[in-house]
Amino acid sequence: MSKFHPGAKDIVIIAVCDFVALTLSMLVSMLIVHAEIIWDWDLLYWYLCNILTVAVFLIVFRLYSLSLSTVGIIDTIKVIAAGLCILGVNVVYIFFFDEVCGVRTCILYVLMLTILVLLIRFSKRMYGAYKYIVKKDDEKKIRTMIVGGGDAGAMLIREIQTSDKIDYNPVCIVDDDPAKLGKSVGNVMIVGSTKDIKKFAELYEIEEILIAMPSVPKKKIQNIFDICKTTKCKVKILPGIYQIVKGEASVSALRPVQIIDLLGREQIKVNLDEIVGYIEGRVVLITGGGGSIGSELCRQIAVHNPKQLIILDIYENNAYDIEQELKRRHPELNLLTLIASVRDKGKMEDVFEKYHPDIVFNAAAHKHVPLMETSPNEAVKNNVFGTLNVAKCADKYGVKTFVQISTDKAVNPTNVMGATKRICEMIIQTLGRHSKTNFVAVRFGNVLGSNGSVIPLFEKQIAEGGPVTVTHKDIIRYFMTIPEAVSLVLQAGAYAKGGQIFVLDMGEPVRIYDLAYNLIKLSGLEPGVDIEIKCTGLRPGEKLYEERLMDEEGMQTTENGLINIANPIDIDEGFLWAELDKLYKAAYEETFDMKELVAELVTTYKPQE
């Protein structure tokens, strides 16, 4: 039975209680006013009329559909309004039953009835509060601090106090509103501000901290968590403001603090109308559709009603997984999965000739930096010439929009993976100058939870007992979630005009050491005590920080403030195609000096020894 919608059994019990309340109120009011009960037909008629009157107004004011667990001020106002209506009708009854229901009798009767109806509605909450006040087993429950004394905190405390099944004992509240200091929420005192969390956690022997501030900025949540880290308490958070709006800020919605909560910026928003406008009714091809970025592209595109969605990937297991997921979620979707390599020029020709995609997202790539340092030829074959094959087919077969997934590692690259991605950008910009296809590239940094990213690695190391390995204490990276990155990629596709490089604003960079430290704390462990953080030294091709723009590029803004356009750099097209011919031959002849050849084309690339 839902706690927000009472069942038939509850309604019957409440109705019976209301009937008893009506009878008692009527009889007691007569005894008080007349010192006796006048047993005659007028009393019976008045009684029957009131049964009908009370039932009608209690139903009209929806006093049988409210939740006894969450009844509050609004419901009290409804009961009082119903009482006033009942009083108004009883004033009319005086003219018909004046011997038994005079003015004083009616007023006293309705007053008593209103009070009893209120008590019936508040009975569950009063019983819960009584049990909470007198119960003797609080010492067995988790001593809890609530951060936030607003609506969310009040809802949590109310649920905790009226439930036998929740093992929290709210001991104190902290809130940054000075006007709330010293006040109580459900008999729990607001003792100080968030900067006092550590002091009161020690004073009240707090075991767990619940952050109930779903509407505050993410930067504030990050600051609060930084303070909570100084305690030895577990920390949970109420994630979304929508739960307050719907009145559903419950203990079940609490979850452990996650890394996304600590990025220090708000969730990224995009213009869905613009995305639907260029995807709906179109054939969309996603290369690398089984990867972390490619599969999320599939998920988000599927909801925008494409004419057909084509997943192309060389790894059949990944392609199968996303295919099955999309079939479950969108059984009506026209979905096609192809197993093929973007390196295979002939196969790409067949795909484009047969299916004529309108939009292409090229997410197929080797992206693992250290592995590509030891296999540079494979990086060139897959990233450079795979992209070239798909891009040339897009141009030849009249694709409307081609979106290349790039990376901030393409800017002043120190590794061959980033350098190959820069070559891809150069190809896209060059083709975009002469083609009817809108060729664009989208450049962004690390995505949380993607295949090969640091978060899954750190989580695995923590689960194994450590150590957590960081290459350098000062290394920093830009981060966003996979859904955020993909939504911005889709938005950038709507802005595509040909040859552009879009640069996503990923907020402030995050120190990887801090990321590891926070993950250990979020796991309920103590860095340096339970889990060691070990610095192993920079890996081949790795640098301390990533850049989003080259010195020559500069930046233009778009309607979406989180999507910018890098100003184009002049490229000698003859030189580009000549160098690509050399690279192709060298890659397939398995030359040993591939990095040096790549550096001839990408002059900002400085191969590491």
C-alpha positions as CSV (number, residue, x, y, z in Angstrom):
1,M,0.0,0.0,0.0
2,S,1.4,3.4,-1.0
3,K,2.0,5.7,1.9
4,F,0.7,8.6,-0.2
5,H,-2.7,7.0,-1.0
6,P,-4.6,5.3,1.8
7,G,-6.3,2.0,0.9
8,A,-10.0,1.1,1.3
9,K,-9.3,-0.4,4.7
10,D,-7.8,2.9,6.0
11,I,-10.7,4.9,4.6
12,V,-13.3,2.7,6.3
13,I,-11.5,3.0,9.7
14,I,-11.2,6.8,9.3
15,A,-14.9,7.0,8.3
16,V,-16.0,4.9,11.3
17,C,-13.9,7.2,13.6
18,D,-15.6,10.2,12.0
19,F,-19.0,8.7,12.6
20,V,-18.2,8.1,16.3
21,A,-16.8,11.7,16.6
22,L,-20.0,13.1,15.1
23,T,-22.2,11.1,17.5
24,L,-20.1,12.1,20.5
25,S,-19.9,15.7,19.6
26,M,-23.7,16.0,19.1
27,L,-24.6,14.2,22.3
28,V,-22.0,16.0,24.5
29,S,-22.9,19.4,23.1
30,M,-26.6,18.8,24.0
31,L,-25.7,17.7,27.5
32,I,-23.6,20.8,28.0
33,V,-26.2,23.2,26.7
34,H,-29.4,21.5,27.8
35,A,-28.1,19.4,30.7
36,E,-30.0,16.6,29.1
37,I,-30.5,14.7,25.8
38,I,-33.8,15.5,24.2
39,W,-34.9,12.2,22.7
40,D,-37.4,13.0,19.9
41,W,-37.8,12.9,16.1
42,D,-36.1,16.3,15.7
43,L,-32.9,14.9,17.2
44,L,-33.0,11.9,14.9
45,Y,-33.6,14.1,11.8
46,W,-30.8,16.5,12.8
47,Y,-28.5,13.5,13.4
48,L,-29.2,11.9,10.0
49,C,-28.9,15.3,8.2
50,N,-25.5,15.8,9.8
51,I,-24.3,12.4,8.9
52,L,-25.0,13.3,5.2
53,T,-23.6,16.9,5.6
54,V,-20.4,15.9,7.3
55,A,-19.7,13.0,4.8
56,V,-20.2,15.4,1.9
57,F,-17.9,18.1,3.1
58,L,-15.2,15.7,4.3
59,I,-15.2,14.1,0.8
60,V,-15.3,17.5,-1.0
61,F,-12.3,18.7,1.0
62,R,-10.5,15.4,0.2
63,L,-10.1,14.5,3.9
64,Y,-10.3,10.8,3.1
65,S,-7.5,10.8,0.5
66,L,-4.7,12.4,2.6
67,S,-1.7,10.6,4.0
68,L,-1.9,10.2,7.8
69,S,1.9,10.0,7.8
70,T,2.4,13.4,6.3
71,V,-0.7,15.4,7.4
72,G,0.3,19.0,8.0
73,I,-0.8,22.6,8.0
74,I,-2.6,22.4,4.6
75,D,-4.7,19.5,5.8
76,T,-5.5,21.4,9.1
77,I,-6.8,24.3,7.0
78,K,-9.0,21.9,5.0
79,V,-10.5,20.5,8.2
80,I,-11.2,23.9,9.6
81,A,-12.8,25.0,6.2
82,A,-14.9,21.8,6.2
83,G,-16.0,22.7,9.8
84,L,-17.0,26.2,8.8
85,C,-19.1,24.8,6.0
86,I,-20.8,22.3,8.3
87,L,-21.5,25.1,10.8
88,G,-23.1,27.1,7.9
89,V,-25.4,24.3,7.0
90,N,-26.3,23.7,10.7
91,V,-27.4,27.4,11.0
92,V,-30.0,26.5,8.4
93,Y,-31.0,23.4,10.3
94,I,-31.8,25.6,13.4
95,F,-35.0,26.8,11.6
96,F,-36.2,23.2,11.3
97,F,-34.9,21.5,14.5
98,D,-34.8,24.5,16.9
99,E,-35.8,22.6,19.9
100,V,-32.7,20.4,19.9
101,C,-30.1,22.5,18.0
102,G,-30.0,26.1,19.0
103,V,-27.1,28.4,18.1
104,R,-25.0,27.5,21.1
105,T,-25.5,23.8,20.6
106,C,-24.6,24.0,16.9
107,I,-21.4,26.1,17.6
108,L,-20.3,23.7,20.4
109,Y,-21.1,20.6,18.3
110,V,-19.2,21.8,15.2
111,L,-16.2,23.0,17.4
112,M,-16.0,19.6,19.1
113,L,-16.4,17.7,15.8
114,T,-13.7,19.8,14.1
115,I,-11.3,19.1,16.9
116,L,-12.0,15.4,16.9
117,V,-11.7,15.1,13.1
118,L,-8.3,16.9,13.4
119,L,-7.2,14.5,16.1
120,I,-8.2,11.5,14.0
121,R,-6.1,12.8,11.1
122,F,-3.1,13.6,13.3
123,S,-3.4,10.4,15.3
124,K,-0.7,8.5,13.4
125,R,1.8,11.3,13.6
126,M,1.0,11.9,17.3
127,Y,1.5,8.2,18.0
128,G,4.8,8.2,16.1
129,A,6.0,11.3,18.0
130,Y,4.9,9.7,21.3
131,K,6.9,6.6,20.5
132,Y,9.9,8.6,19.5
133,I,9.8,10.6,22.7
134,V,9.3,7.7,25.1
135,K,11.1,4.9,23.3
136,K,14.1,3.5,25.2
137,D,16.2,2.0,22.4
138,D,17.6,5.2,20.9
139,E,21.1,4.1,21.9
140,K,20.7,1.2,19.3
141,K,20.0,3.6,16.5
142,I,22.5,5.6,14.4
143,R,23.2,9.0,15.9
144,T,22.6,11.3,13.0
145,M,23.2,14.9,12.1
146,I,21.0,16.6,9.6
147,V,22.6,19.3,7.4
148,G,19.7,21.6,6.4
149,G,16.8,22.7,8.5
150,G,14.5,23.5,5.6
151,D,11.6,21.5,4.0
152,A,13.8,18.6,3.1
153,G,15.3,18.2,6.5
154,A,11.9,18.5,8.1
155,M,10.5,15.8,5.9
156,L,13.3,13.5,6.7
157,I,13.0,14.1,10.5
158,R,9.2,13.6,10.3
159,E,9.6,10.2,8.5
160,I,12.4,9.1,10.9
161,Q,10.3,9.9,14.0
162,T,7.1,8.2,12.8
163,S,8.7,5.0,11.5
164,D,9.8,2.0,13.5
165,K,11.8,0.6,10.6
166,I,14.3,3.5,10.2
167,D,17.5,3.1,12.2
168,Y,18.4,6.8,12.5
169,N,18.2,8.9,15.6
170,P,18.3,12.6,14.6
171,V,20.4,14.3,17.3
172,C,21.0,17.8,15.9
173,I,20.6,20.0,12.8
174,V,23.0,22.5,11.3
175,D,21.8,25.2,9.0
176,D,23.5,28.4,7.6
177,D,20.4,30.6,8.1
178,P,21.1,32.6,11.3
179,A,17.4,33.1,11.9
180,K,16.9,29.3,12.4
181,L,19.6,29.0,15.1
182,G,18.2,27.7,18.4
183,K,14.9,26.6,16.8
184,S,13.6,23.0,16.6
185,V,12.4,20.9,13.8
186,G,10.5,17.9,15.2
187,N,12.1,18.3,18.6
188,V,15.5,18.3,17.0
189,M,17.5,21.5,17.8
190,I,19.3,23.6,15.1
191,V,22.6,24.0,16.9
192,G,24.8,25.8,14.5
193,S,26.0,26.4,10.9
194,T,27.7,24.1,8.5
195,K,31.1,25.3,9.5
196,D,30.4,23.8,12.9
197,I,29.8,20.3,11.6
198,K,33.1,18.9,13.0
199,K,32.6,20.4,16.4
200,F,29.0,19.1,16.8
201,A,29.8,15.8,15.3
202,E,32.4,15.3,18.1
203,L,30.2,16.8,20.8
204,Y,27.1,14.7,20.0
205,E,29.1,11.6,19.0
206,I,27.5,11.6,15.5
207,E,27.9,8.4,13.4
208,E,26.3,9.5,10.2
209,I,25.6,12.9,8.5
210,L,22.6,13.3,6.2
211,I,22.8,16.3,3.8
212,A,19.3,17.5,3.1
213,M,19.9,20.5,0.9
214,P,18.8,19.5,-2.6
215,S,18.4,23.1,-3.9
216,V,21.8,24.6,-2.9
217,P,24.5,25.0,-5.6
218,K,26.9,22.1,-6.2
219,K,29.8,24.2,-5.1
220,K,28.2,24.5,-1.6
221,I,27.7,20.8,-1.5
222,Q,31.4,20.3,-2.3
223,N,32.3,22.7,0.6
224,I,30.1,20.9,3.0
225,F,31.6,17.5,2.0
226,D,35.1,19.0,2.6
227,I,34.0,19.8,6.1
228,C,32.4,16.4,6.6
229,K,35.7,14.7,5.5
230,T,37.3,16.1,8.6
231,T,35.0,13.9,10.7
232,K,34.9,10.1,10.8
233,C,31.2,10.0,9.9
234,K,29.5,8.4,7.0
235,V,27.9,10.9,4.7
236,K,24.7,10.6,2.6
237,I,22.9,13.1,0.5
238,L,19.3,13.8,-0.7
239,P,20.0,14.3,-4.4
240,G,17.2,16.3,-6.1
241,I,15.0,19.3,-5.6
242,Y,12.2,17.5,-7.5
243,Q,11.6,15.4,-4.4
244,I,10.8,18.5,-2.3
245,V,8.4,19.8,-5.0
246,K,6.6,16.4,-5.0
247,G,6.7,16.0,-1.2
248,E,8.8,12.9,-1.5
249,A,12.0,13.8,0.4
250,S,12.2,10.5,2.1
251,V,14.9,8.4,3.8
252,S,14.7,5.9,0.9
253,A,15.9,8.7,-1.5
254,L,19.1,9.2,0.5
255,R,22.2,7.9,-1.2
256,P,26.0,8.0,-0.5
257,V,27.7,11.2,-1.8
258,Q,29.1,10.5,-5.3
259,I,31.9,12.1,-7.2
260,I,29.4,13.9,-9.5
261,D,28.2,15.8,-6.4
262,L,31.7,17.1,-5.8
263,L,32.5,18.5,-9.3
264,G,31.6,22.0,-8.0
265,R,29.3,22.9,-10.8
266,E,25.6,22.5,-11.7
267,Q,24.2,19.8,-13.9
268,I,24.6,20.7,-17.6
269,K,21.4,21.6,-19.5
270,V,20.8,21.6,-23.2
271,N,18.1,22.7,-25.6
272,L,16.2,19.5,-26.4
273,D,14.1,21.3,-29.1
274,E,17.2,22.0,-31.1
275,I,18.4,18.4,-30.8
276,V,15.1,16.9,-31.8
277,G,14.9,19.4,-34.7
278,Y,17.9,17.8,-36.6
279,I,17.6,14.2,-35.4
280,E,13.9,13.4,-35.6
281,G,13.1,11.5,-38.8
282,R,16.7,11.1,-39.8
283,V,19.0,8.0,-40.4
284,V,21.7,8.3,-37.8
285,L,25.0,6.2,-37.9
286,I,27.2,5.9,-34.8
287,T,30.6,4.4,-35.3
288,G,32.1,3.0,-32.1
289,G,28.5,2.7,-31.0
290,G,29.3,0.1,-28.3
291,G,31.8,2.2,-26.4
292,S,31.2,4.4,-23.4
293,I,30.5,7.6,-25.5
294,G,29.0,5.8,-28.5
295,S,26.5,3.8,-26.4
296,E,25.4,6.9,-24.5
297,L,24.9,8.6,-27.9
298,C,22.7,5.7,-28.9
299,R,20.6,6.1,-25.7
300,Q,20.0,9.8,-26.1
301,I,19.4,9.7,-29.8
302,A,16.9,6.8,-29.4
303,V,14.5,9.1,-27.5
304,H,14.5,11.7,-30.2
305,N,12.7,9.6,-32.8
306,P,15.3,8.9,-35.5
307,K,14.0,7.3,-38.7
308,Q,16.7,4.6,-38.2
309,L,19.6,4.2,-35.7
310,I,22.6,2.3,-37.0
311,I,25.2,1.1,-34.4
312,L,28.5,0.2,-36.0
313,D,31.3,-1.3,-33.9
314,I,34.1,-3.8,-34.3
315,Y,33.6,-5.3,-30.8
316,E,30.5,-7.5,-31.0
317,N,30.0,-7.9,-27.2
318,N,29.7,-4.1,-26.7
319,A,27.5,-3.7,-29.7
320,Y,25.2,-6.6,-28.5
321,D,24.8,-5.1,-25.0
322,I,23.7,-1.7,-26.2
323,E,21.5,-3.3,-28.9
324,Q,19.6,-5.4,-26.3
325,E,19.3,-2.4,-24.0
326,L,17.7,-0.3,-26.7
327,K,15.4,-3.0,-27.8
328,R,14.1,-3.4,-24.2
329,R,13.7,0.4,-23.7
330,H,12.5,1.3,-27.2
331,P,10.8,-1.7,-28.8
332,E,9.4,0.6,-31.6
333,L,12.9,1.9,-32.5
334,N,14.2,1.1,-36.1
335,L,17.5,-0.3,-34.9
336,L,20.3,-1.9,-36.9
337,T,23.6,-3.2,-35.5
338,L,26.6,-3.8,-37.8
339,I,29.9,-5.4,-36.9
340,A,32.6,-3.7,-38.9
341,S,35.8,-1.8,-38.7
342,V,36.2,1.8,-39.7
343,R,39.6,0.8,-41.1
344,D,37.9,-1.2,-43.8
345,K,37.3,1.4,-46.5
346,G,35.4,-1.0,-48.7
347,K,33.0,-1.9,-45.9
348,M,32.4,1.7,-45.1
349,E,31.5,2.4,-48.8
350,D,29.0,-0.5,-48.6
351,V,27.4,0.8,-45.4
352,F,27.0,4.4,-46.7
353,E,25.8,3.3,-50.2
354,K,23.2,0.9,-48.7
355,Y,21.8,2.9,-45.7
356,H,22.5,6.6,-46.7
357,P,22.8,8.0,-43.2
358,D,21.8,11.7,-42.8
359,I,23.9,12.2,-39.6
360,V,27.1,10.5,-38.5
361,F,28.7,10.5,-35.1
362,N,32.3,9.2,-35.3
363,A,33.1,7.8,-31.9
364,A,35.3,4.9,-33.0
365,A,38.8,5.3,-31.8
366,H,41.7,3.9,-29.7
367,K,41.9,6.3,-26.7
368,H,44.1,4.6,-24.1
369,V,47.1,6.9,-23.8
370,P,49.8,4.5,-22.4
371,L,48.7,1.6,-24.7
372,M,48.9,3.8,-27.8
373,E,52.4,4.9,-26.8
374,T,53.6,1.3,-27.3
375,S,51.4,0.8,-30.4
376,P,51.5,4.1,-32.3
377,N,51.0,2.4,-35.7
378,E,47.6,1.1,-34.4
379,A,46.6,4.5,-33.2
380,V,47.3,6.0,-36.6
381,K,45.5,3.2,-38.5
382,N,42.4,3.3,-36.4
383,N,42.1,7.0,-35.3
384,V,43.5,8.8,-38.4
385,F,42.6,6.5,-41.3
386,G,39.4,5.1,-39.8
387,T,38.2,8.7,-39.4
388,L,39.4,9.5,-42.9
389,N,37.5,6.5,-44.4
390,V,34.2,7.4,-42.6
391,A,34.6,11.2,-43.4
392,K,35.2,10.7,-47.1
393,C,32.2,8.4,-47.3
394,A,30.1,11.0,-45.6
395,D,31.2,13.6,-48.1
396,K,30.7,11.2,-51.1
397,Y,27.2,10.1,-50.1
398,G,25.8,13.4,-49.1
399,V,25.6,13.1,-45.3
400,K,24.0,16.3,-43.8
401,T,26.1,16.4,-40.5
402,F,29.3,14.7,-39.5
403,V,30.3,15.0,-35.8
404,Q,33.8,13.9,-34.9
405,I,34.4,13.0,-31.2
406,S,37.7,14.6,-30.2
407,T,39.6,15.3,-27.0
408,D,41.4,18.0,-25.1
409,K,44.5,15.8,-25.5
410,A,44.6,16.9,-29.1
411,V,45.8,20.4,-27.9
412,N,49.6,20.6,-27.8
413,P,49.7,16.8,-27.5
414,T,52.4,15.0,-25.6
415,N,51.2,11.5,-26.6
416,V,50.5,9.8,-29.9
417,M,46.8,9.3,-29.1
418,G,46.2,13.0,-28.7
419,A,48.3,13.7,-31.8
420,T,46.2,11.4,-33.9
421,K,43.1,13.1,-32.6
422,R,44.5,16.4,-33.7
423,I,45.1,15.0,-37.2
424,C,41.4,14.0,-37.2
425,E,40.5,17.6,-36.4
426,M,42.6,18.8,-39.3
427,I,41.0,16.3,-41.6
428,I,37.5,17.4,-40.5
429,Q,38.3,21.1,-40.9
430,T,39.9,20.6,-44.3
431,L,37.0,18.5,-45.7
432,G,34.5,21.0,-44.2
433,R,35.8,23.8,-46.5
434,H,34.8,22.1,-49.7
435,S,31.9,19.7,-48.8
436,K,28.1,20.1,-48.6
437,T,28.4,18.0,-45.4
438,N,28.6,20.0,-42.2
439,F,31.8,18.5,-40.7
440,V,32.5,19.4,-37.1
441,A,34.6,18.1,-34.2
442,V,33.7,18.3,-30.5
443,R,36.6,18.5,-28.1
444,F,36.2,17.6,-24.4
445,G,38.1,16.1,-21.5
446,N,37.7,13.1,-19.3
447,V,34.3,11.6,-18.7
448,L,33.4,10.0,-15.4
449,G,32.9,6.2,-15.6
450,S,34.0,5.7,-19.2
451,N,36.0,2.6,-20.1
452,G,39.6,3.0,-18.9
453,S,38.9,6.1,-16.9
454,V,40.4,6.6,-13.4
455,I,37.1,6.3,-11.4
456,P,36.6,2.5,-12.1
457,L,40.3,1.9,-11.6
458,F,40.3,3.7,-8.2
459,E,37.1,1.9,-7.1
460,K,38.7,-1.5,-8.0
461,Q,41.8,-0.6,-6.1
462,I,39.8,0.5,-3.0
463,A,37.8,-2.8,-3.2
464,E,41.0,-4.7,-3.2
465,G,42.4,-2.9,-0.2
466,G,44.7,-0.5,-2.0
467,P,46.9,1.1,-2.6
468,V,45.2,3.7,-4.9
469,T,47.8,4.7,-7.5
470,V,48.0,8.3,-8.8
471,T,50.7,9.2,-11.3
472,H,51.5,12.6,-9.8
473,K,50.2,14.5,-6.8
474,D,49.6,17.7,-8.8
475,I,48.1,16.2,-12.0
476,I,44.7,17.8,-12.9
477,R,42.0,17.0,-15.4
478,Y,38.7,18.3,-16.6
479,F,35.7,16.0,-15.9
480,M,32.0,15.6,-16.8
481,T,29.6,12.7,-16.8
482,I,29.1,10.6,-19.9
483,P,25.4,11.8,-20.3
484,E,26.5,15.4,-19.9
485,A,29.3,15.1,-22.5
486,V,27.0,13.4,-25.0
487,S,24.1,15.8,-24.5
488,L,26.5,18.6,-25.4
489,V,27.8,16.7,-28.4
490,L,24.3,16.4,-29.6
491,Q,23.7,20.1,-29.0
492,A,26.9,21.0,-30.9
493,G,25.6,18.9,-33.8
494,A,22.6,21.3,-34.0
495,Y,25.1,24.2,-34.4
496,A,27.2,22.6,-37.1
497,K,28.0,24.8,-40.1
498,G,31.1,23.0,-41.4
499,G,34.7,22.8,-40.4
500,Q,34.2,23.9,-36.8
501,I,35.8,22.6,-33.7
502,F,33.4,22.9,-30.7
503,V,35.0,23.1,-27.3
504,L,32.9,22.0,-24.3
505,D,33.2,24.0,-21.0
506,M,33.9,21.4,-18.4
507,G,34.0,23.7,-15.4
508,E,37.0,23.8,-13.1
509,P,39.8,21.2,-13.4
510,V,39.9,18.5,-10.7
511,R,43.1,17.3,-9.0
512,I,43.3,13.6,-9.4
513,Y,44.9,13.1,-6.0
514,D,41.8,14.9,-4.4
515,L,39.6,12.6,-6.5
516,A,41.3,9.5,-5.1
517,Y,41.2,11.0,-1.5
518,N,37.4,11.7,-1.8
519,L,36.6,8.3,-3.3
520,I,38.4,6.6,-0.3
521,K,36.4,8.8,2.1
522,L,33.2,8.1,0.3
523,S,33.9,4.4,0.7
524,G,33.8,4.9,4.5
525,L,37.6,4.5,4.8
526,E,40.4,6.7,5.9
527,P,43.1,7.7,3.4
528,G,46.6,7.0,4.6
529,V,45.2,4.7,7.4
530,D,42.9,2.2,5.7
531,I,44.0,2.8,2.1
532,E,47.3,4.3,1.0
533,I,47.5,6.7,-1.9
534,K,50.7,6.0,-3.9
535,C,52.2,8.3,-6.5
536,T,53.8,6.2,-9.3
537,G,55.2,8.9,-11.6
538,L,53.9,10.2,-14.9
539,R,53.2,7.6,-17.6
540,P,54.6,7.8,-21.1
541,G,52.8,10.6,-23.0
542,E,51.1,11.9,-19.9
543,K,51.2,15.6,-18.8
544,L,50.2,17.4,-15.6
545,Y,47.4,19.3,-17.1
546,E,45.3,19.3,-20.3
547,E,44.6,22.4,-22.4
548,R,41.4,23.1,-24.3
549,L,42.8,25.5,-26.9
550,M,45.9,26.0,-28.9
551,D,47.5,29.4,-28.7
552,E,46.5,30.3,-32.2
553,E,42.8,29.3,-31.9
554,G,41.0,31.7,-29.5
555,M,37.3,31.2,-28.8
556,Q,33.8,32.1,-30.0
557,T,30.7,31.6,-28.0
558,T,27.4,29.9,-29.0
559,E,23.8,30.2,-27.7
560,N,24.7,27.5,-25.2
561,G,27.3,29.1,-22.9
562,L,28.9,25.7,-22.3
563,I,29.7,25.1,-26.0
564,N,32.3,27.3,-27.6
565,I,33.9,27.4,-31.0
566,A,37.7,27.3,-31.5
567,N,38.7,29.8,-34.2
568,P,40.1,27.8,-37.2
569,I,43.8,27.6,-37.9
570,D,45.0,27.8,-41.5
571,I,46.0,24.4,-42.8
572,D,48.1,23.8,-45.9
573,E,45.8,21.3,-47.6
574,G,48.5,20.0,-50.1
575,F,50.9,19.4,-47.2
576,L,48.2,17.6,-45.2
577,W,47.3,15.1,-47.9
578,A,50.9,14.5,-48.8
579,E,51.7,13.8,-45.1
580,L,48.7,11.5,-44.8
581,D,49.9,9.5,-47.7
582,K,53.3,9.1,-46.0
583,L,51.6,8.2,-42.7
584,Y,49.4,5.6,-44.4
585,K,52.3,3.8,-46.0
586,A,54.5,4.0,-42.9
587,A,51.7,2.7,-40.6
588,Y,51.0,-0.4,-42.8
589,E,54.7,-1.1,-43.3
590,E,55.0,-1.1,-39.5
591,T,57.6,1.6,-39.4
592,F,59.4,2.1,-36.0
593,D,59.6,5.9,-36.2
594,M,55.8,6.5,-36.5
595,K,55.8,9.1,-33.7
596,E,58.4,11.2,-35.5
597,L,56.3,11.1,-38.7
598,V,53.2,12.1,-36.8
599,A,55.2,15.1,-35.3
600,E,56.0,16.3,-38.8
601,L,52.3,16.8,-39.4
602,V,51.3,17.9,-35.9
603,T,54.0,20.5,-35.2
604,T,52.8,21.0,-31.6
605,Y,53.3,17.3,-30.8
606,K,56.6,16.7,-28.9
607,P,57.1,12.9,-28.6
608,Q,58.5,11.9,-25.3
609,E,61.6,9.8,-25.2
